Amino acid sequence: MPSAWGRGFAGEAAGAALDFGCPLSPDTAVVALIREDNTSSGRLAERLCLQAGGDRDAAGRLIYRLPATARLTRL
């Protein structure tokens, strides 16, 4: 929804989901699949400590991962 873009809603929601979910399932991988042209989502993923390793899924989206060590800094 364009009227919500740039207002911080995605960051708040994603951060809350990570803060809630990571302690409940510490061994579950956290990944984000982001189209390369979606630079805003890529920046958000990086602010949330996810890292792009250069891998892509079958649809060509970049795969961002949250390393287990980074999870500890979010708690």
Helices and strands as residue ranges (DSSP letters): G 2-4, H 9-24, E 31-34, H 39-47, E 51-56, E 62-65, H 68-74
